[in-house]
Amino acid sequence: MAKPTTALKQRTIALLNQRGVTLPDIAQLVIFLQKDYIKDLDADLALDSVQTVLSKREVQNAVITGIQLDISAEKHALLEPLQTIVERDEGLYGVDETMALSIVDIYGSIGFTNYGYIDRTKPGILAKLNAHEPGIIHTFLDDLVGAIAAAAAARLAHDDIGEQDTPFH
């Protein structure tokens, strides 16, 4: 049974869309992560899992906060040295990854491994978000989108009965 969509979830999805990220984009990342492990995985199942992850208030709060920080950085509204750090997406600035990890933590260790992999490979929409185009800042968004996909993939892995059905010797 699907949960009703809340105003906060609707706002979260609207902000993702405004920043150039659609839910099917995130679902494609889920397929990228789990296609070799879940035999019946399709776009609808992946999208449903993304929707379920986005139903969590903790996820909504992280996404809205991260997008606000990216927008504020685009408007040069952050205090220095934070403004420069976020503009440059400096490698040793880990707050963006820490926010993302709060999302993947919901689904355990497989969420962490999925996130680490997708954060390094940057497939699909993540490559676009990480392009560092002048005037466009996605320091937080690329990590948050990757985390949503990693959590949705982990959620599907937890629900997959394939390994559970393997007889023990």
C-alpha atoms as an extended CHARMM CRD file, in Angstrom:
* protein
*
       169  EXT
         1         1  MET       CA              0.0000000000        0.0000000000        0.0000000000  PROA      1               0.0000000000
         2         2  ALA       CA              1.4380000000        3.3610000000       -1.0320000000  PROA      2               0.0000000000
         3         3  LYS       CA              1.6690000000        6.0860000000        1.5810000000  PROA      3               0.0000000000
         4         4  PRO       CA             -0.0920000000        9.3380000000        0.7930000000  PROA      4               0.0000000000
         5         5  THR       CA              2.1340000000       12.0830000000       -0.5610000000  PROA      5               0.0000000000
         6         6  THR       CA              2.7120000000       14.8100000000        1.9900000000  PROA      6               0.0000000000
         7         7  ALA       CA              3.2070000000       18.4920000000        1.2570000000  PROA      7               0.0000000000
         8         8  LEU       CA              6.8490000000       18.1710000000        2.3380000000  PROA      8               0.0000000000
         9         9  LYS       CA              7.4200000000       15.2570000000       -0.0330000000  PROA      9               0.0000000000
        10        10  GLN       CA              5.7660000000       17.2090000000       -2.8670000000  PROA      10              0.0000000000
        11        11  ARG       CA              8.0060000000       20.1990000000       -2.1200000000  PROA      11              0.0000000000
        12        12  THR       CA             11.0810000000       17.9620000000       -2.0510000000  PROA      12              0.0000000000
        13        13  ILE       CA             10.2430000000       16.4860000000       -5.4580000000  PROA      13              0.0000000000
        14        14  ALA       CA              9.4640000000       19.9450000000       -6.8570000000  PROA      14              0.0000000000
        15        15  LEU       CA             12.8510000000       21.2380000000       -5.6780000000  PROA      15              0.0000000000
        16        16  LEU       CA             14.6240000000       18.2370000000       -7.2310000000  PROA      16              0.0000000000
        17        17  ASN       CA             12.8080000000       18.9420000000      -10.5070000000  PROA      17              0.0000000000
        18        18  GLN       CA             13.6940000000       22.6410000000      -10.3620000000  PROA      18              0.0000000000
        19        19  ARG       CA             17.3480000000       21.6390000000       -9.9950000000  PROA      19              0.0000000000
        20        20  GLY       CA             17.1310000000       19.3500000000      -13.0490000000  PROA      20              0.0000000000
        21        21  VAL       CA             16.6120000000       15.9910000000      -11.3300000000  PROA      21              0.0000000000
        22        22  THR       CA             13.5940000000       13.8130000000      -12.0650000000  PROA      22              0.0000000000
        23        23  LEU       CA             12.5270000000       10.7410000000      -10.1610000000  PROA      23              0.0000000000
        24        24  PRO       CA             13.0720000000        8.5780000000      -13.2790000000  PROA      24              0.0000000000
        25        25  ASP       CA             16.6720000000        9.9060000000      -13.3310000000  PROA      25              0.0000000000
        26        26  ILE       CA             17.1350000000        8.5840000000       -9.8010000000  PROA      26              0.0000000000
        27        27  ALA       CA             15.3850000000        5.3110000000      -10.6890000000  PROA      27              0.0000000000
        28        28  GLN       CA             17.9250000000        4.7950000000      -13.4850000000  PROA      28              0.0000000000
        29        29  LEU       CA             20.6850000000        5.0380000000      -10.8710000000  PROA      29              0.0000000000
        30        30  VAL       CA             18.9040000000        2.3610000000       -8.8260000000  PROA      30              0.0000000000
        31        31  ILE       CA             18.8400000000        0.1060000000      -11.8770000000  PROA      31              0.0000000000
        32        32  PHE       CA             22.5400000000        0.8240000000      -12.4510000000  PROA      32              0.0000000000
        33        33  LEU       CA             23.2930000000       -0.3110000000       -8.8930000000  PROA      33              0.0000000000
        34        34  GLN       CA             21.0900000000       -3.3990000000       -8.7140000000  PROA      34              0.0000000000
        35        35  LYS       CA             20.5780000000       -4.7050000000      -12.2760000000  PROA      35              0.0000000000
        36        36  ASP       CA             23.0710000000       -7.5290000000      -11.7660000000  PROA      36              0.0000000000
        37        37  TYR       CA             21.5470000000       -8.6400000000       -8.4720000000  PROA      37              0.0000000000
        38        38  ILE       CA             17.7580000000       -8.4010000000       -8.7750000000  PROA      38              0.0000000000
        39        39  LYS       CA             16.5310000000      -10.3270000000      -11.7790000000  PROA      39              0.0000000000
        40        40  ASP       CA             13.0760000000       -8.7520000000      -12.1430000000  PROA      40              0.0000000000
        41        41  LEU       CA             14.2250000000       -5.1670000000      -11.6060000000  PROA      41              0.0000000000
        42        42  ASP       CA             12.5360000000       -2.6980000000      -13.9400000000  PROA      42              0.0000000000
        43        43  ALA       CA             11.9750000000        1.0540000000      -14.0670000000  PROA      43              0.0000000000
        44        44  ASP       CA              8.6320000000        0.8480000000      -12.2410000000  PROA      44              0.0000000000
        45        45  LEU       CA             10.0620000000       -1.1320000000       -9.3250000000  PROA      45              0.0000000000
        46        46  ALA       CA             13.0530000000        1.1970000000       -9.0960000000  PROA      46              0.0000000000
        47        47  LEU       CA             10.8090000000        4.2720000000       -9.2210000000  PROA      47              0.0000000000
        48        48  ASP       CA              8.5560000000        2.8520000000       -6.5070000000  PROA      48              0.0000000000
        49        49  SER       CA             11.5830000000        2.3370000000       -4.2810000000  PROA      49              0.0000000000
        50        50  VAL       CA             12.7540000000        5.9160000000       -4.9060000000  PROA      50              0.0000000000
        51        51  GLN       CA              9.2650000000        7.1560000000       -3.9770000000  PROA      51              0.0000000000
        52        52  THR       CA              9.3730000000        5.1330000000       -0.7590000000  PROA      52              0.0000000000
        53        53  VAL       CA             12.7650000000        6.5600000000        0.2190000000  PROA      53              0.0000000000
        54        54  LEU       CA             11.5270000000       10.0700000000       -0.5210000000  PROA      54              0.0000000000
        55        55  SER       CA              8.5620000000        9.4550000000        1.8070000000  PROA      55              0.0000000000
        56        56  LYS       CA             10.8960000000        9.5470000000        4.7950000000  PROA      56              0.0000000000
        57        57  ARG       CA             10.9940000000       12.8850000000        6.6000000000  PROA      57              0.0000000000
        58        58  GLU       CA             14.7300000000       12.5420000000        7.2910000000  PROA      58              0.0000000000
        59        59  VAL       CA             15.3670000000       12.2890000000        3.5470000000  PROA      59              0.0000000000
        60        60  GLN       CA             13.0970000000       15.2240000000        2.7450000000  PROA      60              0.0000000000
        61        61  ASN       CA             14.8460000000       17.3940000000        5.3280000000  PROA      61              0.0000000000
        62        62  ALA       CA             18.3120000000       16.5310000000        4.0220000000  PROA      62              0.0000000000
        63        63  VAL       CA             17.3480000000       17.2150000000        0.3950000000  PROA      63              0.0000000000
        64        64  ILE       CA             15.6700000000       20.5380000000        1.1530000000  PROA      64              0.0000000000
        65        65  THR       CA             18.6020000000       21.6580000000        3.3070000000  PROA      65              0.0000000000
        66        66  GLY       CA             21.1890000000       20.6620000000        0.7150000000  PROA      66              0.0000000000
        67        67  ILE       CA             19.3600000000       22.3330000000       -2.1410000000  PROA      67              0.0000000000
        68        68  GLN       CA             18.9760000000       25.5070000000       -0.0880000000  PROA      68              0.0000000000
        69        69  LEU       CA             22.7080000000       25.5560000000        0.5860000000  PROA      69              0.0000000000
        70        70  ASP       CA             23.4940000000       25.0700000000       -3.1210000000  PROA      70              0.0000000000
        71        71  ILE       CA             21.1010000000       27.8720000000       -4.0960000000  PROA      71              0.0000000000
        72        72  SER       CA             22.5390000000       30.1550000000       -1.4140000000  PROA      72              0.0000000000
        73        73  ALA       CA             26.0380000000       29.4630000000       -2.7330000000  PROA      73              0.0000000000
        74        74  GLU       CA             24.9170000000       30.3310000000       -6.2730000000  PROA      74              0.0000000000
        75        75  LYS       CA             23.6720000000       33.6760000000       -4.9120000000  PROA      75              0.0000000000
        76        76  HSD       CA             26.9500000000       34.2100000000       -3.0250000000  PROA      76              0.0000000000
        77        77  ALA       CA             24.9440000000       34.2990000000        0.2090000000  PROA      77              0.0000000000
        78        78  LEU       CA             27.1660000000       32.0650000000        2.3510000000  PROA      78              0.0000000000
        79        79  LEU       CA             29.7330000000       33.4110000000        4.7640000000  PROA      79              0.0000000000
        80        80  GLU       CA             33.4000000000       33.0370000000        3.8890000000  PROA      80              0.0000000000
        81        81  PRO       CA             35.2010000000       30.7170000000        3.8820000000  PROA      81              0.0000000000
        82        82  LEU       CA             32.1230000000       28.4950000000        3.4440000000  PROA      82              0.0000000000
        83        83  GLN       CA             31.1300000000       30.3140000000        0.2420000000  PROA      83              0.0000000000
        84        84  THR       CA             34.4230000000       29.4890000000       -1.4760000000  PROA      84              0.0000000000
        85        85  ILE       CA             34.5370000000       25.9400000000       -0.1080000000  PROA      85              0.0000000000
        86        86  VAL       CA             31.0460000000       25.1230000000       -1.4060000000  PROA      86              0.0000000000
        87        87  GLU       CA             31.6260000000       26.8990000000       -4.7420000000  PROA      87              0.0000000000
        88        88  ARG       CA             34.7510000000       24.8210000000       -5.3200000000  PROA      88              0.0000000000
        89        89  ASP       CA             33.1950000000       21.6160000000       -3.9490000000  PROA      89              0.0000000000
        90        90  GLU       CA             36.4730000000       21.0940000000       -2.1260000000  PROA      90              0.0000000000
        91        91  GLY       CA             37.5010000000       17.4910000000       -1.6550000000  PROA      91              0.0000000000
        92        92  LEU       CA             38.1530000000       17.7590000000        2.0590000000  PROA      92              0.0000000000
        93        93  TYR       CA             34.7790000000       19.3760000000        2.7150000000  PROA      93              0.0000000000
        94        94  GLY       CA             32.7740000000       16.3540000000        3.8100000000  PROA      94              0.0000000000
        95        95  VAL       CA             29.5800000000       17.9190000000        5.0900000000  PROA      95              0.0000000000
        96        96  ASP       CA             27.8300000000       17.1530000000        1.7830000000  PROA      96              0.0000000000
        97        97  GLU       CA             28.7680000000       13.4730000000        2.0830000000  PROA      97              0.0000000000
        98        98  THR       CA             27.7900000000       13.4450000000        5.7590000000  PROA      98              0.0000000000
        99        99  MET       CA             24.2990000000       14.6450000000        4.8490000000  PROA      99              0.0000000000
       100       100  ALA       CA             24.1200000000       11.9680000000        2.1660000000  PROA      100             0.0000000000
       101       101  LEU       CA             25.2050000000        9.2800000000        4.6190000000  PROA      101             0.0000000000
       102       102  SER       CA             22.3010000000       10.1930000000        6.8950000000  PROA      102             0.0000000000
       103       103  ILE       CA             20.0560000000        9.0110000000        4.0520000000  PROA      103             0.0000000000
       104       104  VAL       CA             21.8630000000        5.7740000000        3.2290000000  PROA      104             0.0000000000
       105       105  ASP       CA             22.1350000000        4.9010000000        6.9200000000  PROA      105             0.0000000000
       106       106  ILE       CA             18.3930000000        4.1920000000        6.9040000000  PROA      106             0.0000000000
       107       107  TYR       CA             19.0040000000        0.9590000000        4.9490000000  PROA      107             0.0000000000
       108       108  GLY       CA             22.2040000000       -0.3440000000        6.5320000000  PROA      108             0.0000000000
       109       109  SER       CA             25.5880000000       -1.3600000000        5.2200000000  PROA      109             0.0000000000
       110       110  ILE       CA             24.4900000000       -2.1290000000        1.6580000000  PROA      110             0.0000000000
       111       111  GLY       CA             23.3340000000        1.4760000000        1.4070000000  PROA      111             0.0000000000
       112       112  PHE       CA             26.8230000000        2.6340000000        2.3530000000  PROA      112             0.0000000000
       113       113  THR       CA             28.5400000000        0.4080000000       -0.1910000000  PROA      113             0.0000000000
       114       114  ASN       CA             26.0540000000        1.4190000000       -2.9090000000  PROA      114             0.0000000000
       115       115  TYR       CA             26.6540000000        5.0730000000       -2.1030000000  PROA      115             0.0000000000
       116       116  GLY       CA             30.4320000000        4.7570000000       -2.1300000000  PROA      116             0.0000000000
       117       117  TYR       CA             30.3210000000        3.0610000000       -5.5170000000  PROA      117             0.0000000000
       118       118  ILE       CA             27.9200000000        5.4930000000       -7.1410000000  PROA      118             0.0000000000
       119       119  ASP       CA             29.7350000000        8.4910000000       -5.6640000000  PROA      119             0.0000000000
       120       120  ARG       CA             32.9730000000        7.3570000000       -7.3110000000  PROA      120             0.0000000000
       121       121  THR       CA             31.5330000000        6.3300000000      -10.6930000000  PROA      121             0.0000000000
       122       122  LYS       CA             29.0390000000        9.2340000000      -11.0920000000  PROA      122             0.0000000000
       123       123  PRO       CA             26.7370000000        7.5650000000      -13.6510000000  PROA      123             0.0000000000
       124       124  GLY       CA             23.6890000000        9.1420000000      -15.2790000000  PROA      124             0.0000000000
       125       125  ILE       CA             22.3420000000       12.3180000000      -13.7360000000  PROA      125             0.0000000000
       126       126  LEU       CA             25.2470000000       12.3850000000      -11.2650000000  PROA      126             0.0000000000
       127       127  ALA       CA             27.7040000000       13.1610000000      -14.0730000000  PROA      127             0.0000000000
       128       128  LYS       CA             25.5760000000       16.1540000000      -15.0820000000  PROA      128             0.0000000000
       129       129  LEU       CA             25.2570000000       17.3850000000      -11.4960000000  PROA      129             0.0000000000
       130       130  ASN       CA             28.9940000000       17.0250000000      -10.9430000000  PROA      130             0.0000000000
       131       131  ALA       CA             29.9760000000       18.8920000000      -14.1360000000  PROA      131             0.0000000000
       132       132  HSD       CA             30.8490000000       22.0930000000      -12.2190000000  PROA      132             0.0000000000
       133       133  GLU       CA             29.3160000000       24.4260000000      -14.8040000000  PROA      133             0.0000000000
       134       134  PRO       CA             29.9590000000       28.1260000000      -14.1260000000  PROA      134             0.0000000000
       135       135  GLY       CA             27.3000000000       29.6560000000      -11.8980000000  PROA      135             0.0000000000
       136       136  ILE       CA             25.6330000000       26.3140000000      -11.1410000000  PROA      136             0.0000000000
       137       137  ILE       CA             26.4270000000       24.6970000000       -7.8050000000  PROA      137             0.0000000000
       138       138  HSD       CA             25.3880000000       21.1590000000       -6.9250000000  PROA      138             0.0000000000
       139       139  THR       CA             27.8680000000       20.5010000000       -4.1240000000  PROA      139             0.0000000000
       140       140  PHE       CA             25.1470000000       19.0040000000       -1.9520000000  PROA      140             0.0000000000
       141       141  LEU       CA             22.6680000000       17.8470000000       -4.5760000000  PROA      141             0.0000000000
       142       142  ASP       CA             24.9100000000       15.3580000000       -6.3770000000  PROA      142             0.0000000000
       143       143  ASP       CA             25.6360000000       13.5560000000       -3.1050000000  PROA      143             0.0000000000
       144       144  LEU       CA             22.0060000000       13.6390000000       -1.9730000000  PROA      144             0.0000000000
       145       145  VAL       CA             20.7190000000       12.2560000000       -5.2750000000  PROA      145             0.0000000000
       146       146  GLY       CA             23.3410000000        9.5090000000       -5.1400000000  PROA      146             0.0000000000
       147       147  ALA       CA             22.2770000000        8.7450000000       -1.5790000000  PROA      147             0.0000000000
       148       148  ILE       CA             18.6030000000        8.5180000000       -2.5050000000  PROA      148             0.0000000000
       149       149  ALA       CA             19.4820000000        6.0680000000       -5.2820000000  PROA      149             0.0000000000
       150       150  ALA       CA             21.7810000000        4.0660000000       -2.9870000000  PROA      150             0.0000000000
       151       151  ALA       CA             19.0900000000        3.8840000000       -0.2970000000  PROA      151             0.0000000000
       152       152  ALA       CA             16.4240000000        2.8740000000       -2.8280000000  PROA      152             0.0000000000
       153       153  ALA       CA             18.7480000000        0.1710000000       -4.2040000000  PROA      153             0.0000000000
       154       154  ALA       CA             19.5150000000       -1.0610000000       -0.6800000000  PROA      154             0.0000000000
       155       155  ARG       CA             15.8100000000       -1.1430000000        0.1210000000  PROA      155             0.0000000000
       156       156  LEU       CA             15.2140000000       -3.3770000000       -2.9090000000  PROA      156             0.0000000000
       157       157  ALA       CA             18.1230000000       -5.6110000000       -1.9310000000  PROA      157             0.0000000000
       158       158  HSD       CA             16.6320000000       -6.0390000000        1.5380000000  PROA      158             0.0000000000
       159       159  ASP       CA             13.2870000000       -6.9960000000        0.0020000000  PROA      159             0.0000000000
       160       160  ASP       CA             14.7900000000       -9.3880000000       -2.5870000000  PROA      160             0.0000000000
       161       161  ILE       CA             14.1100000000      -12.9440000000       -1.4890000000  PROA      161             0.0000000000
       162       162  GLY       CA             16.5950000000      -14.4570000000       -3.9420000000  PROA      162             0.0000000000
       163       163  GLU       CA             19.4070000000      -14.9820000000       -1.4160000000  PROA      163             0.0000000000
       164       164  GLN       CA             16.9880000000      -15.9000000000        1.3450000000  PROA      164             0.0000000000
       165       165  ASP       CA             15.7030000000      -18.8150000000       -0.6940000000  PROA      165             0.0000000000
       166       166  THR       CA             19.1290000000      -20.4050000000       -1.1300000000  PROA      166             0.0000000000
       167       167  PRO       CA             19.2520000000      -23.6380000000        0.8640000000  PROA      167             0.0000000000
       168       168  PHE       CA             21.9560000000      -23.9820000000        3.5110000000  PROA      168             0.0000000000
       169       169  HSD       CA             24.3040000000      -26.9730000000        3.5450000000  PROA      169             0.0000000000
